[in-house]
């Protein structure tokens, strides 16, 4: 699944909540919890990079990407907007 596909899935889950869904529990808990999760995952990526193997680092990066995309979906920020900003910075 690409990041764009995951983002589309997350938007679908936001629009059509599924009872018991972890994703929906994050949306329900709101921006403070989502922001906390992104921060926690960022720290876990840094720790994994320093003291854990590549497999664990990949897992933590995937967690960070997922939680970041949930936060973006909650705020209505698309991957295209982030890509545009990266292109602006590197053009």
Secondary structure, DSSP 8 states (H G I E B T S, - for coil): --HHHHHHHHHHHHHS--TT-HHHHHHHH-HHHHHHHHHHHHHHHHHHHHHS-HHHHHHHHHHHHHHHHHHHHHHT--HHHHHHHHHHHT-
